[in-house]
Amino acid sequence: MKEKGHEPFSFQSQTWERYHNNFSGMVVAPTGFGKTFSVFLAVVIDYLNHPNNYKKGLKLIWISPLRSLAKDLAKAMNAVVEEIGLDWEVAVRNGDTPTNVRRKQERLMPDVLLTTPETLHLLFSQKKNSRWFKNVACIAVDEWHELLGSKRGVLTELAIARIKKLSAKTRIWGISATIGNLEEAKNVLIPYAGKTTMIRAKEKKKIEIVSVLPDEVEELSWAGHLGKKMSSKIIPIIYENNTTLIFTNTRNQSELWYQIIIEEAPDLIGQIAIHHGSIDKVQRNWIEGAISEGLLKAVVCTSSLDLGVDFKPVDCVIQIGSAKGIARFMQRAGRSGHSPFEVSKMYAVPTHSLQLIEVAAVKEAIKQNEIEARHPYVLTYDILVQFLVTLAVGEGFKAFDTFELVKEVHAFQYLTKEEFDWCIHFITNGGNTLNSYEEFHKVVLDDDGVYRVRSRRITMMHRMNIGVIVGEVMMYVKFFSGGYIGMIEEFFISKLKKGDAFVLGGKVVEMQQIKDMTVLVKRSKKKKAITPSWLGGRLPLTSYLTHFLRLKLNDALTPNNREKELKFLHPLLKRQENNSHIPKSDEFLVEKIETKEGHHLFVYPFEGRLVHEIMASLIAYRISQIKKLTFTIAQNDYGFELLSDQEIPLHEDNINSIFSKENLIQDVTASINASEMASRKFRDIAVVAGLVVQSQPGNKKSNKSLQSSSGLIFRVLNDYEPNNLLLKQAYNEVFDYELEKVRLQGAFQRISESKIILKKANNFTPLSFPLKVDSLRGTMSNEELSKRIERIQKQALKS
Amino acid sequence: MTENFLIVTQKINCKNEILELTNQRAIFWESQNSLILSDLHIGKSAHFQKSGIPIPSNILTTDLKRLAQLIHHFKANQLIIVGDLFHAEYNKDLDEFKSWLTQFNNLNIKLIKGNHDRLSDKVYQQFNIEVFNKNYTENLLKFVHDFDNIEEEYFVISGHTHPGVFLKGKGKQRIKLPCYQVTKQQLILPAFSLFTGLNTKNVPENCKNYCFTNDGIFEV
């Protein structure tokens, strides 16, 4: 590298030195500064210095969350290897690797293998697989911050544990972007004895955030459906820059914005593309290639382009709507201006007025360097069950050794022997520990004390099922004349009739027929088409962001000169203050508003959608203890609304007890349908643990006679096996992730320390307005909605 | 699980035949002293178990207990099963069914074959089951597995779809319940087995839903 005129960054040379001195560790650096080479070259240098310490076969296993990264990384690594003149083979192995290449690798493993956590587990399910891992010198985990907060992180932890067992000297190195809990992230990755280190780059990525403001504050509808009017501000930005990535939050919005932009600027057709998770893979690859080559002016995308290969030509990023979190905001901004000393430029386009406060909050958070933490999953019995079967399919396992191995992993450090035994029983005799199922022989204990899978059919089914990414049931969408467009959720298709038109990948198509999990369509000339809604597109604001949001609101009326967002919003904020109140950071605002519609209660905890959903049912429950009332509930990231046809009995004298933190969890449990929520959580668990056989999109061989829904199995287990650990896990996940128990408790703690302010207003206030619109959204078409919004807004302005 | 099931009924008139719908997923036809039911899927849990999916075995035991109670309660001497009696291959669930049958001295079983009933006729003979490949008619009632078209002269009774209905409650609460779908010309039975899903689509035109719970049956 030096010869080429590159001076290594100090964090790189530090990594090389520490690696050489037998440390494991984690490298933290912004993208674009060569963190890949910090670890990769460390291994290469160590090899050059001590070639005798290395044996034939796999030396470095490179785990990365994304398949798409692997190919380019391998190319870069190969270039280095060639330049140095090493006789190393660098190869990729993942779901896209052709079978003949895989067979070849199995005969002789390359020196460096770039792979995913799932593929590693698949390797563990092969016969005689441990020979491949005997001489692994280093396991590197790229983008560890991405894996950490998901169940894939647990897969990674288990894979490392097993390889470490087979090759005790293996060093473990993680590579991560900055997150709020780096120390914890390191300990989760490397819970083993031995020297560990954390290396942080001093270099910082410069980020410039520009809010795009409409000409007047009124122009931006208060709770604008989409901020469509803002398109006139976006088009010039696209023209000014070489390549612009336009991030939206949902696939639905990306389709809509794509249409809006080509309507507004038809000459961009052919230079603008749309990219999201449901677009056909071949087309996505083509788009990614075209971005790299600078052939595209703009790409409308979703989180599908959050990660991945660096696109050199991208010099501008536009975020439409809220990015929902500080880390995500920075991640997206970082996609532009990629080389180390360039500035990443991000235009934030709000879709309603209040989002401008959010932009101000993000800026503040970045200034203070406060970024969200990622919390690791623990005690995921579904993954443990899957892992045990994987081992049984592969070389077989002994109970005691495996218990020891699993206990070393962070996720299972508190696993009890009873729970482990339950898992063993579950895969050998089936469910209930009191009786066993006669015909159930998934895993069998042989006389030599080793658990193995004997059935070929079970082996095959299990290998198909390895992994923890459980999507909706997806169907391929394909033209009658041939050619895939993308994938769509079965849930959406089931509501369509033959001849109905919908938009996918920017194309308007008509549904014709469904065959073998594939939707056959033809091009449509219809003007009106439905934009598919994909489930799960609604992330809540993170608690870090909401914290800064409350702070910004606190001084919203007295912004300093540089906060142009707040200054711009001043008229609106003034109206909020005059008609009601702007909560200071030690205050908690509740508004009672009476309209023709009924009695509204608006509450603003600023805690994100999920927490509000739970709080809303909880408060509704507590109020109904005083007086039997029926409520309609709505929530967004700022607060929630309870609507009733009768006066809501909430006054200054009982408000503190209604919002009390006492009996919180009991009241929550009483107010929500926990078993319904657990049933939803159980869907993923059932698939991971092998209780539900997934049908693959486009797959003709569906195991028809084995089809059952996770909901059905959940019900059956609830009735017949209430002690099933997987059920327990489902309930735990509801409380930890769905109800965000910790955050909920934190919120009530904060409320108990705040001054509760109850205001009466005669009409919708600027804060309540977005909520009102959200609750209308569910029931109306777009056109009706924007008219209705306008009308309500006018009424509010009069008062 | 409860030892005894509460049986609640509702009578309806179909082409002058009185049928008594029960909340236990079977119809009693008094004039013929018969119970009409569908989709028992015997062997389903064992089939899943064989494939390495642990499904509790006592589902079948409970289903059969419930059927026995219905037979005793109505003193029925005939079962008319409109298909999907057996789920897949011959397995130990079928043995359990066979030994269960021995408690009845005079129980006639008629089966209209469903899409799952793919075992050889010999197997059904072993169980003393009278098998009909397409349909069976008695008076003006015609029994088929999957309904395909309306026939003016007959009232058609079928199964196969496992009908269910969504009940919308306050707020966003929704619950799904199994039901009988009844029109002037046809009736679709709920699945008898508890190890079956519910299908809320494909509702016939102008149909009344009789849905039920453990302790009641009501029209929606």
Interface residues (C-beta under 8 A of the other chain):
Chain A: F426 N429 G430 G431 N432 N435 Y437 E438 E439 F440 H441 K442 S455 R457 I458 M461 H462 S494 T630 F631 T632 I633 N673 G690 L691 V692 V693 N703 S705 L706 S708 S709 G711 L712 I713 V716 L717 D719 Y720 E721
Chain B: M1 S45 A46 H47 F48 Q49 K50 S51 G52 I53 P54 I55 P56 S57 N58 I59 H87 A88 N91 K92 H116 K170 G171 K172 Q173 L194 F195 T196 G197 K201
